[in-house]
Amino acid sequence: MRRYLYLLVGGLGTVVAGLLGWYAADKLLDRNGQAVARAEPPDKQAMITESRKTALVTASSLVSPAVVSVSVIGERQVAASPFMDPFWAPLFPPIYRTERVVSLGSGFIISADGYVLTNEHVIHEGDSIVITLPDGRSYKAEMVGASERLDIALLKVKASGLPAVKFGNSDNLAPGEWAIAIGNPVGYLLEDLEPTVTVGVISATGRTIRGEEGGRVYRNMIQTDAAVNPGNSGGPLVNADGEVIGMNTFIFSKSGGSEGLGFAIPSNTLVKCVEELKRYGKVREAFLPISVQNITRDLAEALDYPGFSGVAVVSSRDDRLKPEDIIVEANGRPIRIVGDWEDITYFMTPGERVRVKVFRKGQYLDIELVAQEVKETGIKTSLGLEVAPLTPELAEKYGLAESSGLVIVNVQKGSFAERMGLERGDVILNVNGITPESVEEFERAVESRKGLLEMVVSRKGSRFYISYRY
């Protein structure tokens, strides 16, 4: 009997020990003997959520708060003929009316004190500019400065503590790396203000795209297949580290939507332009006083040049370079054709230095060139435009093929000249049968025929005729 009692007590002890072990496992004891909660296994949903936080998600979240909608309201003069038949258009002056223009685009904040970048074409001719942050805050923006040629505009709002982006180095981009395009492709059509994020890769760098005749020439552009749609203009292109590497500017498309051919202005160009606009309110333009041409086989043989790429100096106003020198490298970048040289020199500021390697009479020489500022002092005329005599510097700046004439350096908004369709960079070759070489001669030519103005104008190398009755 006593033996069975021992067995029963032993059995009960085993059961009690098991129950205590289960309780201790479920309610762990602290050093004071107090029960603490047992560590639960990781939540499956939390693990899935954490796995979604990829580098691209993190990069987008770093930049998106600083991406803004840009709303622009302006006015422009629109000409319309009183007759539907174009036969009568040259005989009767057009009727002008003021048209209200509303446009939407994107931009991004680059400093906590309210500096904002966008494309110049987004705010072009805008009288009122308002930016709206993703959190709903809106501010009226003032223009600090813009470069129509570079298609960059710097705005300023009166605010502080704003979210701002960080710039990356666009010179270090590699085709195939991730690219994130952020912007507002549909403006206010969506009820919320969160920017749209699309992802692709860097397709290529150093692209040069020429617009239609008289349009902009975009150089050294970044190409991406990240979806960029109308309204994305001015928004940032971001790398996987959450750094802005470019500004989305335009697309090639037959449908009007993204087809995988988007182009962005490199961040290094943006940073350089911002410094100019902040300090001077404009981009001071400079040039190297030389002209070049592509190397041909016959020219290479004539100069005993053993290579097959490079550009030959045609003329030089810098004593360090001679005609027939062949430039093969600039700032460490190989120069194969004129386009490569223009990529180096298209955006230079006064005093900027360029290191070139040239071939001269069997030897390679290293030469440093210094960019000279383009002086652009125009004189106002009665038509509401400012003109200056054509100089080599102005010819270089505007890419002019003409060797003489008066260059239009400014057209006042709403002026008679604007209604005629004259633009900055046009060269006036003839006015009412007179070839003007000074502002005085220009004014005399304008007054020589009351009520009729006939002009021959050169624009980007193409000449056209204007006949205007008033």
ZIVENRA-V219685 format. One record per pair of residues at least 6 apart in sequence whose C-alpha atoms are under 8 Angstrom apart, sorted by the first residue. I is the first residue (numbers start at 1). J is the second residue. D is the distance in Angstrom with one decimal. If there is no record, write none. Layout:
I,J,D / I,J,D
This chain:
24,35,7.9 / 25,38,7.3 / 26,37,7.3 / 26,38,5.6 / 27,35,5.1 / 27,36,5.4 / 27,37,5.5 / 27,38,5.7 / 28,34,7.9 / 28,35,5.2 / 28,36,5.0 / 28,37,6.4 / 28,38,6.1 / 29,35,4.3 / 29,36,5.7 / 30,36,6.6 / 55,240,5.9 / 55,241,7.2 / 56,180,7.7 / 56,240,5.6 / 56,242,8.0 / 58,242,7.3 / 59,238,7.6 / 59,239,7.4 / 59,240,5.7 / 59,241,5.7 / 59,242,3.9 / 59,243,7.6 / 60,180,7.4 / 60,182,7.9 / 60,197,7.3 / 60,238,7.8 / 60,242,6.5 / 62,165,7.7 / 62,242,6.0 / 63,164,7.5 / 63,165,5.8 / 63,238,8.0 / 63,242,6.5 / 63,243,7.8 / 64,134,7.9 / 64,182,7.1 / 64,194,7.8 / 64,195,6.6 / 65,133,7.2 / 65,134,6.2 / 65,135,7.8 / 65,163,6.2 / 65,164,7.9 / 66,108,5.5 / 66,109,5.2 / 66,110,7.9 / 66,133,7.1 / 66,134,7.9 / 66,162,7.6 / 66,163,5.1 / 66,164,5.2 / 66,165,6.3 / 67,106,7.2 / 67,107,5.9 / 67,108,4.4 / 67,109,6.5 / 67,133,6.8 / 67,134,7.2 / 67,182,7.4 / 67,183,6.7 / 67,195,6.9 / 67,235,6.8 / 67,236,7.6 / 68,106,5.8 / 68,107,5.2 / 68,108,5.6 / 68,109,7.4 / 68,131,6.1 / 68,132,5.4 / 68,133,4.8 / 68,134,6.6 / 68,183,7.6 / 68,184,7.8 / 68,195,7.7 / 68,235,8.0 / 69,104,7.2 / 69,105,6.0 / 69,106,4.7 / 69,107,6.3 / 69,131,5.5 / 69,132,5.1 / 69,133,6.7 / 69,183,7.8 / 69,184,6.3 / 69,187,6.9 / 70,104,5.6 / 70,105,5.0 / 70,106,5.2 / 70,107,6.4 / 70,122,7.9 / 70,129,6.9 / 70,130,5.9 / 70,131,4.7 / 70,132,6.7 / 71,102,7.5 / 71,103,6.1 / 71,104,4.8 / 71,105,6.7 / 71,129,5.7 / 71,130,5.2 / 71,131,6.2 / 72,101,7.9 / 72,102,5.7 / 72,103,5.2 / 72,104,6.2 / 72,122,7.7 / 72,123,6.1 / 72,126,5.6 / 72,127,7.3 / 72,128,5.7 / 72,129,4.7 / 72,130,6.6 / 73,100,7.2 / 73,101,5.7 / 73,102,4.6 / 73,103,6.7 / 73,126,5.4 / 73,127,5.9 / 73,128,5.2 / 73,129,6.6 / 74,100,5.9 / 74,101,5.0 / 74,102,6.5 / 74,125,5.9 / 74,126,4.3 / 74,127,4.7 / 74,128,6.5 / 75,98,6.4 / 75,99,5.5 / 75,100,4.6 / 75,101,5.5 / 75,125,7.0 / 75,126,7.2 / 75,127,7.3 / 76,98,5.7 / 76,99,5.4 / 76,100,6.7 / 76,101,7.2 / 76,125,7.3 / 76,414,7.6 / 77,96,6.3 / 77,97,5.8 / 77,98,4.8 / 77,99,6.3 / 77,414,6.8 / 77,419,6.8 / 78,96,5.5 / 78,97,5.5 / 78,98,6.3 / 78,99,6.6 / 78,419,7.9 / 79,94,5.8 / 79,95,5.7 / 79,96,4.6 / 79,97,6.7 / 79,419,7.4 / 80,94,5.4 / 80,95,5.3 / 80,96,6.3 / 81,89,6.0 / 81,92,7.8 / 81,93,7.3 / 81,94,4.6 / 81,95,6.0 / 82,89,7.8 / 82,92,7.9 / 82,94,6.5 / 82,95,6.6 / 83,89,6.8 / 90,467,7.2 / 90,468,7.5 / 91,469,7.6 / 92,469,6.8 / 93,468,6.8 / 93,469,5.4 / 93,470,6.2 / 96,419,7.9 / 103,122,7.1 / 103,123,7.9 / 104,122,7.1 / 104,187,6.1 / 104,231,6.2 / 105,122,5.9 / 105,184,6.8 / 105,185,7.5 / 105,187,7.0 / 105,230,8.0 / 105,231,4.5 / 105,232,6.1 / 105,233,5.7 / 105,234,6.5 / 105,235,7.9 / 106,118,6.6 / 106,183,5.6 / 106,184,5.8 / 106,185,8.0 / 106,231,6.3 / 106,232,5.6 / 106,233,5.7 / 106,234,4.7 / 106,235,4.9 / 107,116,6.6 / 107,117,5.5 / 107,118,4.5 / 107,119,7.7 / 107,183,7.5 / 107,233,7.7 / 107,234,4.7 / 107,235,4.7 / 107,236,7.3 / 108,116,5.5 / 108,117,5.6 / 108,118,6.9 / 108,164,7.6 / 108,165,7.4 / 108,234,7.5 / 108,235,6.2 / 108,236,6.7 / 109,115,5.8 / 109,116,4.4 / 109,117,6.5 / 109,162,7.7 / 109,163,6.9 / 109,164,5.0 / 109,165,6.4 / 110,116,5.8 / 110,117,7.0 / 110,164,4.9 / 110,165,5.3 / 110,166,7.2 / 111,162,7.3 / 111,163,7.5 / 111,164,5.1 / 111,165,7.3 / 112,159,8.0 / 112,160,5.6 / 112,161,4.9 / 112,162,4.4 / 112,163,5.9 / 112,164,5.7 / 113,157,7.9 / 113,158,7.6 / 113,159,5.9 / 113,160,4.5 / 113,161,6.4 / 113,162,6.6 / 114,156,5.4 / 114,157,5.0 / 114,158,6.3 / 114,159,5.6 / 114,160,6.3 / 114,162,6.7 / 115,154,6.9 / 115,155,5.8 / 115,156,4.6 / 115,157,6.6 / 116,154,5.8 / 116,155,4.9 / 116,156,6.0 / 116,157,7.8 / 117,152,7.4 / 117,153,6.0 / 117,154,4.9 / 117,155,6.3 / 117,234,7.1 / 118,152,6.2 / 118,153,5.4 / 118,154,6.7 / 118,155,7.9 / 118,233,7.5 / 118,234,4.1 / 118,235,6.9 / 118,247,7.7 / 119,151,5.3 / 119,152,4.6 / 119,153,5.5 / 119,233,6.5 / 119,234,4.8 / 119,247,8.0 / 119,249,6.8 / 120,146,6.3 / 120,147,6.8 / 120,148,5.9 / 120,151,4.6 / 120,152,4.8 / 120,153,4.8 / 121,148,7.5 / 121,151,6.3 / 122,233,7.1 / 122,234,7.3 / 123,129,7.4 / 123,153,7.8 / 128,140,7.7 / 128,141,7.8 / 129,140,6.0 / 129,141,5.4 / 129,142,7.1 / 130,138,6.8 / 130,139,5.7 / 130,140,4.5 / 130,141,5.5 / 131,138,5.6 / 131,139,5.5 / 131,140,6.5 / 131,141,6.7 / 132,138,4.3 / 132,139,6.6 / 133,193,7.3 / 134,192,8.0 / 134,193,4.8 / 134,194,5.0 / 134,195,7.0 / 135,193,7.1 / 135,194,7.8 / 136,193,6.9 / 139,157,6.2 / 139,158,7.5 / 140,157,6.3 / 141,155,6.0 / 141,156,5.4 / 141,157,4.8 / 141,158,7.8 / 142,155,5.6 / 142,156,5.3 / 142,157,6.5 / 143,153,7.7 / 143,154,6.4 / 143,155,4.7 / 143,156,6.5 / 144,153,7.8 / 144,154,5.5 / 144,155,5.3 / 144,156,6.4 / 144,277,6.7 / 144,278,6.9 / 144,281,5.9 / 145,153,6.1 / 145,154,5.6 / 145,155,7.3 / 145,277,5.4 / 145,278,7.6 / 145,281,4.7 / 145,282,5.3 / 146,152,5.7 / 146,153,4.1 / 146,154,6.1 / 146,277,7.0 / 146,281,7.6 / 146,282,6.2 / 146,283,7.5 / 147,153,6.4 / 147,282,6.9 / 147,283,6.4 / 149,216,6.3 / 149,217,7.7 / 150,218,7.3 / 152,270,7.5 / 152,273,7.7 / 154,274,6.9 / 154,277,7.0 / 165,243,7.1 / 165,244,6.8 / 166,242,7.6 / 166,243,5.3 / 166,244,6.1 / 167,243,5.2 / 167,244,4.7 / 167,245,6.3 / 167,267,6.6 / 168,243,5.0 / 168,244,5.5 / 168,245,5.2 / 168,267,6.8 / 169,245,6.4 / 169,267,6.7 / 169,268,6.4 / 170,245,5.3 / 170,246,7.2 / 170,266,5.6 / 170,267,5.5 / 170,268,5.9 / 171,268,7.4 / 173,202,7.7 / 173,205,7.6 / 174,202,7.0 / 174,204,7.9 / 175,201,7.2 / 175,202,4.8 / 175,203,5.3 / 175,204,5.4 / 175,205,7.3 / 176,201,5.3 / 176,202,5.3 / 176,203,6.2 / 177,201,5.3 / 177,202,5.6 / 177,239,7.9 / 178,199,7.3 / 178,200,5.9 / 178,201,4.4 / 178,202,6.4 / 178,239,6.1 / 178,240,6.0 / 179,199,5.9 / 179,200,5.2 / 179,201,4.7 / 179,202,5.8 / 179,224,7.1 / 179,226,6.7 / 179,237,6.6 / 179,238,5.7 / 179,239,5.1 / 179,240,6.9 / 180,197,6.8 / 180,198,5.8 / 180,199,4.6 / 180,200,6.3 / 180,201,7.8 / 180,226,6.6 / 180,237,5.6 / 180,238,4.9 / 180,239,6.3 / 180,240,7.6 / 181,197,5.9 / 181,198,5.3 / 181,199,6.3 / 181,226,6.1 / 181,227,7.1 / 181,228,6.8 / 181,235,7.3 / 181,236,6.2 / 181,237,4.7 / 181,238,6.4 / 181,248,7.3 / 182,195,6.3 / 182,196,5.6 / 182,197,4.7 / 182,198,6.6 / 182,232,7.2 / 182,235,5.8 / 182,236,5.7 / 182,237,6.5 / 182,238,7.8 / 183,195,5.2 / 183,196,5.5 / 183,197,7.0 / 183,231,7.2 / 183,232,4.7 / 183,233,7.5 / 183,234,7.7 / 183,235,4.8 / 183,236,7.1 / 184,195,5.3 / 184,196,5.9 / 184,231,5.6 / 184,232,5.4 / 184,235,7.7 / 185,196,7.3 / 185,228,7.8 / 185,229,5.6 / 185,230,5.5 / 185,231,3.9 / 185,232,4.8 / 186,230,7.5 / 186,231,6.1 / 187,231,6.5 / 198,226,5.8 / 198,227,5.7 / 198,228,7.8 / 199,226,4.9 / 199,227,7.0 / 200,224,6.7 / 200,225,5.3 / 200,226,3.9 / 200,227,7.4 / 201,224,5.8 / 201,225,6.0 / 201,226,6.5 / 202,222,7.2 / 202,223,6.2 / 202,224,4.7 / 202,225,7.1 / 203,222,7.8 / 203,223,5.3 / 203,224,4.9 / 203,225,6.5 / 204,222,6.1 / 204,223,5.1 / 204,224,7.0 / 205,220,6.7 / 205,221,6.1 / 205,222,4.6 / 205,223,6.0 / 206,219,7.0 / 206,220,3.9 / 206,221,5.2 / 206,222,6.3 / 207,219,6.2 / 207,220,5.0 / 207,221,4.7 / 207,222,6.4 / 207,223,7.0 / 208,217,7.3 / 208,218,5.6 / 208,219,4.4 / 208,220,5.7 / 208,221,6.3 / 209,217,6.0 / 209,218,5.2 / 209,219,6.5 / 210,216,6.5 / 210,217,4.5 / 210,218,6.3 / 211,217,5.9 / 211,218,7.9 / 213,460,7.2 / 214,459,6.4 / 214,460,5.7 / 219,343,6.0 / 219,346,7.6 / 220,265,7.6 / 220,266,7.4 / 220,343,6.1 / 221,263,6.2 / 221,264,5.7 / 221,265,5.3 / 221,266,6.2 / 222,246,7.4 / 222,263,5.4 / 222,264,5.0 / 222,265,6.4 / 222,266,6.3 / 223,261,6.8 / 223,262,5.7 / 223,263,4.6 / 223,264,6.6 / 224,260,6.9 / 224,261,6.2 / 224,262,5.2 / 224,263,6.2 / 224,264,7.9 / 225,259,7.7 / 225,260,4.0 / 225,261,5.5 / 225,262,6.1 / 226,260,6.3 / 226,262,7.1 / 227,258,5.4 / 227,259,7.3 / 227,260,6.1 / 227,262,7.2 / 228,248,7.4 / 228,250,7.8 / 228,251,6.9 / 228,257,7.7 / 228,258,5.5 / 228,260,7.8 / 228,262,5.9 / 229,251,7.5 / 229,256,7.8 / 229,257,5.4 / 229,258,5.4 / 230,256,7.7 / 230,257,7.1 / 232,248,6.6 / 232,249,7.6 / 233,247,7.6 / 233,248,5.3 / 233,249,4.7 / 233,250,6.5 / 234,247,5.7 / 234,248,5.6 / 234,249,6.0 / 235,247,5.6 / 235,248,5.5 / 235,249,7.9 / 236,244,6.0 / 236,245,7.5 / 236,246,5.9 / 236,247,4.6 / 236,248,5.9 / 237,244,5.7 / 237,245,5.8 / 237,246,4.9 / 237,247,5.5 / 237,248,6.1 / 237,264,7.1 / 238,244,4.4 / 238,245,5.5 / 238,246,7.0 / 239,245,6.5 / 244,267,6.7 / 245,266,6.0 / 245,267,4.7 / 245,268,7.8 / 246,264,5.4 / 246,265,5.1 / 246,266,4.3 / 246,267,4.5 / 246,270,7.7 / 247,264,4.9 / 247,265,5.1 / 247,266,6.8 / 247,267,7.1 / 248,262,7.3 / 248,263,6.0 / 248,264,4.2 / 248,265,6.7 / 249,262,7.7 / 249,263,5.9 / 249,264,5.2 / 249,265,6.8 / 250,262,6.1 / 250,263,5.6 / 250,264,7.2 / 251,258,7.0 / 251,261,5.6 / 251,262,4.4 / 251,263,6.1 / 252,258,7.8 / 252,259,7.3 / 252,261,5.5 / 252,262,6.7 / 253,259,6.0 / 253,261,7.4 / 273,283,6.6 / 276,282,6.3 / 276,283,5.3 / 276,284,7.0 / 277,283,5.9 / 283,349,7.9 / 284,349,5.9 / 284,350,7.0 / 284,373,7.1 / 284,374,7.7 / 285,347,7.1 / 285,348,6.2 / 285,349,5.4 / 285,350,6.9 / 285,373,5.9 / 285,374,5.8 / 285,397,7.6 / 286,347,7.6 / 286,348,5.3 / 286,349,5.0 / 286,350,5.2 / 286,371,5.6 / 286,372,5.0 / 286,373,4.1 / 286,374,5.2 / 286,397,7.8 / 287,345,6.9 / 287,346,8.0 / 287,348,6.5 / 287,349,7.9 / 287,350,7.9 / 287,371,5.1 / 287,372,5.4 / 287,373,6.6 / 287,374,6.9 / 287,393,7.3 / 287,396,7.2 / 287,397,7.3 / 288,345,7.5 / 288,369,7.4 / 288,370,6.9 / 288,371,5.0 / 288,372,6.3 / 289,316,6.0 / 289,317,5.4 / 289,318,6.3 / 289,371,7.9 / 289,372,7.6 / 289,393,7.6 / 290,313,7.0 / 290,314,7.5 / 290,315,5.6 / 290,316,4.3 / 290,317,6.2 / 290,318,7.2 / 291,313,6.0 / 291,314,5.5 / 291,315,5.4 / 291,316,6.6 / 292,311,6.0 / 292,312,5.4 / 292,313,4.5 / 292,314,5.1 / 292,315,7.2 / 292,338,7.0 / 293,311,5.4 / 293,312,5.4 / 293,313,6.7 / 293,314,6.7 / 293,337,7.9 / 293,338,6.2 / 294,309,8.0 / 294,310,6.7 / 294,311,4.8 / 294,312,6.3 / 294,337,5.6 / 294,338,5.8 / 295,308,7.2 / 295,309,6.4 / 295,310,6.1 / 295,311,5.5 / 295,312,6.1 / 295,337,7.6 / 296,308,7.8 / 297,308,7.3 / 300,306,7.1 / 300,307,7.4 / 300,308,7.4 / 303,324,7.4 / 303,361,7.3 / 304,361,7.4 / 304,362,7.2 / 305,359,7.5 / 305,362,7.3 / 309,328,7.2 / 309,335,7.2 / 309,336,4.5 / 309,337,6.7 / 310,326,6.3 / 310,327,5.6 / 310,328,4.7 / 310,329,7.8 / 310,335,5.3 / 310,336,4.4 / 310,337,5.7 / 310,338,7.9 / 311,326,5.5 / 311,327,5.3 / 311,328,6.8 / 311,335,7.1 / 311,336,6.9 / 311,337,5.9 / 311,338,6.1 / 311,341,7.8 / 312,323,7.6 / 312,324,5.7 / 312,325,5.7 / 312,326,4.4 / 312,327,6.3 / 313,321,7.8 / 313,322,6.9 / 313,323,5.0 / 313,324,5.2 / 313,325,5.4 / 313,326,6.2 / 313,327,7.4 / 314,323,5.2 / 314,324,6.4 / 315,322,7.4 / 315,323,5.3 / 316,322,6.4 / 316,323,6.5 / 320,367,7.2 / 320,369,7.8 / 324,360,7.6 / 325,358,6.2 / 325,359,5.9 / 325,360,5.3 / 326,358,5.2 / 326,359,5.0 / 326,360,6.8 / 327,335,6.9 / 327,356,6.7 / 327,357,5.9 / 327,358,4.4 / 327,359,6.5 / 328,334,6.0 / 328,335,5.0 / 328,336,6.9 / 328,356,7.5 / 328,357,5.8 / 328,358,5.8 / 328,359,7.3 / 329,335,5.0 / 329,356,5.5 / 329,357,5.0 / 329,358,7.2 / 330,341,7.6 / 330,344,7.4 / 330,354,6.6 / 330,355,5.6 / 330,356,4.3 / 330,357,6.5 / 331,354,6.0 / 331,355,5.1 / 331,356,6.3 / 332,355,7.7 / 332,356,7.9 / 334,340,7.8 / 335,341,6.1 / 348,371,6.9 / 349,371,6.8 / 349,372,7.8 / 349,373,7.0 / 350,370,7.9 / 350,371,5.4 / 350,372,5.2 / 350,373,4.8 / 351,370,5.6 / 351,371,5.2 / 351,372,6.4 / 351,373,7.8 / 352,370,5.7 / 352,371,5.3 / 353,368,6.6 / 353,369,5.6 / 353,370,4.6 / 353,371,6.3 / 354,368,5.7 / 354,369,5.2 / 354,370,6.4 / 354,371,7.8 / 355,366,7.0 / 355,367,5.9 / 355,368,4.5 / 355,369,6.4 / 356,366,5.8 / 356,367,5.4 / 356,368,6.2 / 356,369,7.5 / 357,364,6.6 / 357,365,5.6 / 357,366,4.6 / 357,367,6.3 / 358,364,5.5 / 358,365,5.3 / 358,366,6.6 / 358,367,7.6 / 359,365,6.4 / 374,393,5.6 / 374,394,6.8 / 374,397,7.3 / 375,393,7.4 / 375,394,7.8 / 376,388,7.4 / 376,394,7.4 / 376,409,7.2 / 377,388,6.6 / 378,386,5.0 / 378,387,4.8 / 378,388,4.8 / 378,408,7.8 / 378,409,6.1 / 378,410,7.6 / 379,386,5.0 / 379,387,5.4 / 379,388,6.5 / 379,439,7.2 / 380,386,4.3 / 380,387,6.7 / 381,387,7.6 / 381,439,7.3 / 381,443,7.2 / 382,443,7.4 / 383,415,6.8 / 383,416,5.4 / 383,417,5.4 / 384,411,6.3 / 384,412,5.5 / 384,415,5.1 / 384,416,6.1 / 384,417,5.8 / 384,418,7.9 / 385,408,6.8 / 385,409,7.7 / 385,410,5.7 / 385,411,4.4 / 385,412,5.9 / 385,415,7.8 / 385,417,6.2 / 386,408,5.8 / 386,409,5.6 / 386,410,5.1 / 386,411,6.5 / 387,406,5.9 / 387,407,5.3 / 387,408,4.4 / 387,409,5.6 / 387,410,7.2 / 387,439,7.3 / 388,406,5.5 / 388,407,5.3 / 388,408,6.6 / 388,409,6.9 / 388,438,7.9 / 388,439,7.9 / 389,404,7.6 / 389,405,6.3 / 389,406,4.7 / 389,407,6.1 / 389,437,6.9 / 389,438,6.8 / 390,403,7.1 / 390,404,5.7 / 390,405,5.7 / 390,406,5.6 / 390,407,5.7 / 391,403,8.0 / 391,404,8.0 / 394,400,7.8 / 394,407,7.9 / 395,401,7.2 / 395,402,7.6 / 395,403,7.9 / 398,425,5.9 / 398,460,7.9 / 399,460,6.9 / 400,459,7.9 / 400,460,6.0 / 400,461,6.3 / 401,460,7.3 / 401,461,5.3 / 402,427,7.8 / 402,458,7.7 / 402,461,7.2 / 404,429,7.6 / 404,437,8.0 / 405,427,6.0 / 405,428,5.7 / 405,429,5.1 / 405,435,7.7 / 405,436,6.9 / 405,437,6.1 / 406,427,5.5 / 406,428,5.2 / 406,429,6.9 / 406,436,7.3 / 406,437,6.6 / 406,438,7.4 / 407,424,7.9 / 407,425,6.1 / 407,426,5.9 / 407,427,4.5 / 407,428,6.4 / 408,423,7.0 / 408,424,5.1 / 408,425,5.3 / 408,426,5.5 / 408,427,6.3 / 408,428,7.5 / 409,424,5.2 / 409,425,6.0 / 410,423,7.6 / 410,424,5.4 / 411,417,6.7 / 411,418,6.4 / 411,422,7.5 / 411,423,6.5 / 411,424,6.3 / 412,418,7.0 / 420,468,7.4 / 425,459,7.1 / 426,457,6.6 / 426,458,5.8 / 426,459,5.0 / 426,460,7.6 / 427,457,5.6 / 427,458,5.0 / 427,459,6.6 / 428,455,7.2 / 428,456,6.3 / 428,457,4.8 / 428,458,6.6 / 429,435,6.0 / 429,436,7.1 / 429,455,7.5 / 429,456,5.5 / 429,457,5.7 / 429,458,7.1 / 430,436,6.5 / 430,455,5.4 / 430,456,5.0 / 430,457,7.2 / 431,442,7.1 / 431,445,5.8 / 431,446,6.7 / 431,453,7.2 / 431,454,5.8 / 431,455,4.6 / 431,456,6.7 / 432,445,6.0 / 432,446,6.9 / 432,448,7.4 / 432,449,7.2 / 432,453,6.2 / 432,454,5.0 / 432,455,6.3 / 433,445,7.8 / 433,454,7.7 / 433,455,8.0 / 434,445,6.1 / 436,442,5.1 / 436,445,7.6 / 446,453,6.7 / 451,469,5.5 / 451,470,4.9 / 452,467,7.4 / 452,468,5.9 / 452,469,4.6 / 452,470,6.4 / 453,466,7.8 / 453,467,5.8 / 453,468,5.1 / 453,469,6.3 / 454,465,7.3 / 454,466,5.5 / 454,467,4.5 / 454,468,6.3 / 455,465,5.8 / 455,466,5.1 / 455,467,6.6 / 456,463,6.8 / 456,464,5.9 / 456,465,4.7 / 456,466,6.4 / 457,463,5.6 / 457,464,5.5 / 457,465,6.4 / 457,466,7.6 / 458,464,6.4
